[in-house]
């Protein structure tokens, strides 16, 4: 499989956003959506979804190339991603996966997603390093804990994450390391 770019992922998320009357997708929110997509793909498929490195910045995980392309929107919703490949480039498997990731994480505000990432080990570990790079190994290990009790289907993960509590509700009640036995996935 030819690896896609983070711009392909971001462009696909932007098409899913449609005419959202709420916050839309800001640069900050797009960074977090791409981080969660990369982390969950690593856990499920054992390979990166895209090549671009993710860094631990003050406001959470950031892909610098994507950030720089989108910074012209400031805190406003992203209107377009110039030079992005057509979404037809993405396989049905990747589209289904990104649909599921978007269904779970797009409901949170940009600041809510930022706060969630600040509680996760990949960001915590990387923010302490000189390079600030969030390693694929850290993401794979972290997100594998979410996925370890399930089959290879993210749809099952999404179902369990949403019924009866969302992942964020469960994680807000306890730290994943301290109560992993009680998590439903």
C-alpha positions in Angstrom: 0.0 0.0 0.0 1.3 3.4 -0.9 1.3 5.6 2.2 -0.8 8.6 2.2 0.1 12.0 3.6 -1.2 13.9 6.6 -2.6 16.4 4.1 -4.7 13.5 2.6 -6.0 12.7 6.0 -6.8 16.3 6.9 -8.5 16.9 3.5 -10.7 13.9 4.1 -11.6 15.1 7.6 -12.5 18.4 6.1 -14.9 16.8 3.7 -16.6 15.0 6.6 -17.0 18.3 8.5 -19.5 19.5 5.9 -21.6 22.4 7.1 -21.0 22.1 10.8 -22.6 25.1 12.4 -20.6 24.8 15.6 -16.9 25.2 15.8 -15.9 23.7 12.5 -12.4 22.3 12.2 -9.7 24.7 13.3 -6.0 24.1 12.9 -5.8 23.1 16.5 -8.6 20.5 16.2 -7.3 19.2 12.9 -3.9 18.5 14.5 -5.6 16.4 17.2 -7.8 14.5 14.7 -4.7 13.6 12.7 -2.9 12.5 15.9 -5.7 10.2 16.9 -5.9 8.8 13.4 -2.2 8.0 13.4 -2.2 6.5 16.9 -5.2 4.3 16.3 -3.9 3.2 12.9 -0.6 2.3 14.4 -2.3 0.2 17.1 -4.6 -1.6 14.6 -2.4 -1.9 11.5 1.1 -1.9 13.1 2.3 0.7 10.6 2.0 4.4 10.2 -1.0 5.9 8.4 1.2 8.8 7.2 4.9 9.6 7.2 5.0 13.0 8.7 6.3 13.2 12.3 4.1 14.4 15.1 5.6 16.8 17.7 4.6 17.6 21.3 4.0 21.3 21.3 2.5 23.5 24.1 -1.1 22.9 22.9 -0.7 19.2 22.2 0.4 17.0 19.3 1.2 19.0 16.1 2.4 18.0 12.6 4.5 21.0 11.7 4.0 20.8 7.9 0.2 20.7 8.4 0.3 23.4 11.0 2.3 25.7 8.7 -0.1 25.1 5.8 -3.2 25.8 7.9 -1.9 28.7 10.1 -3.3 31.3 7.8 -6.7 30.4 9.1 -5.7 31.4 12.7 -8.4 30.3 15.1 -11.1 30.2 12.3 -12.4 27.1 10.7 -10.3 25.7 7.9 -11.9 26.4 4.5 -9.6 24.3 2.3 -6.3 22.6 2.1 -4.4 23.8 -0.9 -2.6 21.1 -2.9 -4.3 18.2 -1.1 -4.8 15.0 -3.1 -8.4 14.1 -4.2 -10.1 11.9 -1.6 -10.5 9.3 -4.3 -6.8 8.5 -3.6 -7.8 6.9 -0.3 -8.8 3.2 -0.1 -12.2 2.2 1.2 -10.5 0.7 4.2 -8.8 4.0 5.1 -12.0 6.0 4.4 -14.0 3.7 6.7 -11.3 4.0 9.4 -11.2 7.8 9.1 -15.0 8.0 9.3 -14.9 6.1 12.6 -12.2 8.3 14.0 -14.1 11.4 13.0 -17.3 10.1 14.5 -15.7 9.7 17.9 -13.3 12.6 18.1 -15.0 15.4 16.1 -17.6 15.8 18.7 -15.0 17.3 21.1 -13.9 20.9 20.9 -10.4 21.8 19.9 -9.6 22.7 23.5 -11.2 19.5 24.8 -9.0 17.4 22.4 -6.0 19.4 23.5 -6.7 18.6 27.1 -7.2 14.9 26.4 -3.9 14.7 24.6 -2.1 16.4 27.5 -3.3 13.5 29.7 -1.8 10.8 27.4 1.6 9.3 27.6 2.8 9.9 24.1 2.5 13.7 24.5 3.8 13.6 28.1 6.9 11.6 27.1 7.7 13.7 24.1 7.3 17.1 25.7 10.2 16.2 28.0 12.6 15.3 25.2 14.9 17.7 23.4 13.4 16.9 20.0 9.8 16.8 21.1 9.0 14.1 18.6 6.1 11.8 19.6 7.4 8.4 18.6 5.3 6.0 16.6 6.3 3.3 19.2 4.8 5.4 22.0 1.6 6.0 20.1 1.3 2.3 19.1 1.8 1.2 22.7 -0.6 3.7 24.1 -3.4 3.2 21.6 -2.9 -0.6 21.7 -4.1 -0.4 25.3 -7.4 1.0 24.0 -7.7 -1.6 21.3 -6.1 -4.7 22.9 -9.3 -6.4 24.0 -11.0 -6.2 20.6 -10.7 -7.7 17.2 -9.2 -5.8 14.3 -12.4 -3.9 13.7 -12.4 -0.3 14.8 -16.2 -0.3 14.5 -16.3 -2.6 17.5 -13.9 -0.2 19.3 -16.2 2.7 18.4 -19.2 0.9 19.7 -17.6 0.1 23.0 -16.2 3.6 23.3 -19.7 5.0 22.9 -21.8 2.6 24.9 -22.6 3.2 27.7 -19.9 5.8 28.3 -17.6 7.6 25.9 -13.9 7.2 26.0 -13.5 10.7 27.4 -16.0 10.1 30.2 -14.1 6.9 31.2 -10.7 8.5 31.0 -11.9 11.5 33.0 -12.8 9.2 35.8 -9.5 7.5 36.0 -6.1 7.3 34.4 -5.7 4.5 31.8 -2.6 3.1 33.5 -4.4 2.9 36.9 -7.7 1.3 35.9 -7.0 -0.5 32.6 -8.7 -3.6 33.9 -12.0 -1.8 34.2 -12.0 -0.3 30.7 -14.4 -2.0 28.3 -12.0 -2.3 25.4 
